[in-house]
């Protein structure tokens, strides 16, 4: 551990930025202090308060524009940093976003359900509907047993600029979510 001077006067005399007395500050922190006289523990508490206050305020247009410019200049770095994040951290961020934006997710779910409903022909039988349900259950079971996310994919996409398929059992298959995201809404033969 670095040895700090024990008084402020010593720190100023030697040109060191920090000193450590071992005595609690007025807020009870036993921490190093800046030569300017501020306890580092108190500074951290102030930073946390300021950050929380800033988070609750809406972003200015200038701040948003600055963020967009940074992303445009450093796109590869931002993407690499995001993909290097641990899966648990990504999941937590996704869940937080979902909790903070329930209307968006309700709308997305509604659109997806309506798309499936519109792509399901009226002549499909109850047995075929049961086959579709079995595919979704199989995807859930595979996810639970392997730990890798499995989803039901439309072989011929139901919303694509090239072609539109149907929501029927013979147009569905269970694949990994990663493979499904790579495929997107393209027709892969």
C-alpha positions as CSV (number, residue, x, y, z in Angstrom):
1,X,0.0,0.0,0.0
2,X,1.2,3.5,-0.8
3,X,2.5,5.5,2.2
4,X,0.8,8.9,2.5
5,X,1.9,11.8,4.7
6,X,0.1,11.9,8.0
7,X,-0.7,15.6,7.9
8,X,-2.0,18.1,5.4
9,X,1.1,20.3,6.0
10,X,3.4,17.5,5.2
11,X,1.5,16.7,2.0
12,X,1.6,20.3,0.8
13,X,5.3,20.5,1.7
14,X,6.2,17.4,-0.3
15,X,3.8,18.2,-3.2
16,X,1.7,15.1,-2.7
17,X,-2.1,15.2,-3.6
18,X,-3.3,13.0,-0.7
19,X,-2.6,12.5,3.0
20,X,-4.0,10.0,5.6
21,X,-4.5,10.9,9.3
22,X,-6.3,7.8,10.4
23,X,-8.9,10.1,12.1
24,X,-12.5,10.0,11.0
25,X,-13.8,13.0,9.1
26,X,-16.9,14.9,10.3
27,X,-19.1,12.3,8.4
28,X,-17.3,9.4,10.0
29,X,-15.2,8.2,7.0
30,X,-11.7,6.9,7.8
31,X,-10.2,7.5,4.4
32,X,-7.5,9.4,2.6
33,X,-8.0,13.1,2.1
34,X,-7.0,15.4,-0.6
35,X,-4.5,18.1,0.2
36,X,-7.3,20.6,-0.5
37,X,-8.9,19.2,2.7
38,X,-11.7,17.0,1.2
39,X,-12.2,13.5,2.5
40,X,-12.3,11.0,-0.5
41,X,-15.2,9.1,1.2
42,X,-17.3,12.3,1.3
43,X,-16.4,13.0,-2.3
44,X,-17.7,9.6,-3.4
45,X,-21.0,10.2,-1.5
46,X,-21.4,13.5,-3.2
47,X,-20.6,12.0,-6.7
48,X,-23.2,9.3,-6.1
49,X,-25.9,11.9,-5.1
50,X,-25.0,14.1,-8.1
51,X,-25.2,11.1,-10.5
52,X,-28.6,10.1,-9.1
53,X,-29.9,13.6,-9.5
54,X,-28.6,13.8,-13.1
55,X,-30.2,10.4,-14.0
56,X,-33.6,11.7,-13.0
57,X,-33.4,14.8,-15.2
58,X,-34.2,14.6,-18.9
59,X,-31.3,14.7,-21.3
60,X,-30.8,17.9,-23.3
61,X,-30.8,17.8,-27.1
62,X,-27.1,18.9,-27.0
63,X,-26.3,15.9,-24.8
64,X,-28.2,13.5,-27.1
65,X,-26.5,14.9,-30.2
66,X,-23.1,14.6,-28.5
67,X,-23.9,10.9,-27.7
68,X,-24.9,10.3,-31.4
69,X,-21.7,11.9,-32.6
70,X,-19.6,9.8,-30.3
71,X,-21.4,6.6,-31.5
72,X,-20.8,7.6,-35.2
73,X,-17.1,8.1,-34.6
74,X,-16.6,5.1,-32.3
75,X,-19.2,2.6,-33.6
76,X,-16.9,-0.4,-33.7
77,X,-15.5,0.3,-30.3
78,X,-19.0,0.7,-28.8
79,X,-20.3,-2.5,-30.4
80,X,-17.2,-4.4,-29.2
81,X,-17.6,-3.1,-25.7
82,X,-21.3,-4.1,-25.7
83,X,-20.7,-7.6,-27.0
84,X,-17.9,-8.1,-24.4
85,X,-20.3,-7.5,-21.5
86,X,-21.1,-10.5,-19.4
87,X,-24.5,-12.2,-20.3
88,X,-25.9,-11.5,-16.8
89,X,-25.2,-7.8,-17.1
90,X,-26.9,-7.7,-20.6
91,X,-29.9,-9.6,-19.2
92,X,-30.1,-7.2,-16.2
93,X,-30.0,-4.1,-18.5
94,X,-32.6,-5.7,-20.8
95,X,-34.9,-6.4,-17.8
96,X,-34.4,-2.8,-16.5
97,X,-35.3,-1.4,-19.9
98,X,-38.4,-3.6,-20.0
99,X,-39.5,-2.4,-16.6
100,X,-38.9,1.2,-17.4
101,X,-40.7,1.0,-20.8
102,X,-43.7,-1.3,-20.4
103,X,-45.8,0.5,-23.1
104,X,-43.1,-0.2,-25.7
105,X,-43.0,-3.9,-24.8
106,X,-46.8,-4.2,-24.7
107,X,-46.9,-2.6,-28.2
108,X,-44.2,-4.9,-29.6
109,X,-46.0,-8.0,-28.1
110,X,-49.3,-6.8,-29.6
111,X,-47.8,-6.4,-33.0
112,X,-46.1,-9.8,-32.9
113,X,-49.4,-11.5,-31.8
114,X,-51.4,-9.7,-34.5
115,X,-48.8,-10.6,-37.1
116,X,-49.1,-14.3,-36.1
117,X,-52.9,-14.1,-36.0
118,X,-53.1,-12.6,-39.5
119,X,-50.6,-15.2,-40.8
120,X,-52.7,-18.1,-39.5
121,X,-55.1,-19.3,-42.1
122,X,-58.7,-19.8,-41.1
123,X,-58.7,-23.4,-42.5
124,X,-56.0,-24.7,-40.0
125,X,-57.4,-27.5,-37.8
126,X,-57.3,-27.8,-34.0
127,X,-54.8,-30.6,-34.3
128,X,-52.4,-28.4,-36.4
129,X,-52.9,-25.6,-33.8
130,X,-51.8,-28.2,-31.1
131,X,-48.7,-29.0,-33.2
132,X,-47.8,-25.3,-33.2
133,X,-48.2,-25.2,-29.4
134,X,-46.0,-28.3,-29.1
135,X,-43.2,-26.6,-31.0
136,X,-43.3,-23.6,-28.6
137,X,-43.3,-26.0,-25.6
138,X,-40.3,-27.9,-27.2
139,X,-38.4,-24.6,-27.5
140,X,-39.1,-23.8,-23.8
141,X,-38.0,-27.3,-22.7
142,X,-34.8,-27.1,-24.8
143,X,-34.0,-23.7,-23.3
144,X,-34.6,-25.1,-19.8
145,X,-32.5,-28.3,-20.3
146,X,-29.5,-26.8,-22.3
147,X,-29.4,-23.3,-20.8
148,X,-29.1,-21.9,-24.3
149,X,-32.1,-19.9,-25.6
150,X,-34.2,-21.7,-28.2
151,X,-37.1,-20.1,-30.2
152,X,-39.6,-21.1,-32.8
153,X,-38.6,-19.8,-36.2
154,X,-40.7,-19.3,-39.4
155,X,-38.8,-21.0,-42.2
156,X,-40.5,-18.6,-44.7
157,X,-40.8,-15.4,-42.7
158,X,-44.2,-14.0,-42.0
159,X,-43.0,-10.4,-42.4
160,X,-40.4,-9.9,-45.1
161,X,-40.0,-7.6,-48.0
162,X,-39.2,-10.6,-50.2
163,X,-41.9,-13.1,-49.3
164,X,-44.6,-13.7,-46.6
165,X,-45.1,-17.2,-45.1
166,X,-47.9,-18.6,-43.0
167,X,-48.1,-19.4,-39.3
168,X,-48.6,-23.1,-39.8
169,X,-46.8,-26.2,-38.3
170,X,-44.9,-27.1,-41.5
171,X,-43.4,-23.5,-41.7
172,X,-42.1,-23.7,-38.1
173,X,-39.0,-25.1,-36.6
174,X,-37.1,-24.9,-33.3
175,X,-33.7,-23.3,-33.5
176,X,-31.3,-21.3,-31.3
177,X,-32.1,-17.7,-30.7
178,X,-28.6,-16.8,-32.0
179,X,-29.3,-18.6,-35.3
180,X,-32.7,-16.9,-35.5
181,X,-31.3,-13.4,-34.9
182,X,-28.7,-14.1,-37.6
183,X,-31.4,-15.2,-40.1
184,X,-33.7,-12.2,-39.2
185,X,-36.6,-12.0,-41.6
186,X,-34.7,-13.3,-44.6
187,X,-35.7,-16.4,-46.6
188,X,-32.8,-18.9,-46.0
189,X,-32.8,-22.0,-48.2
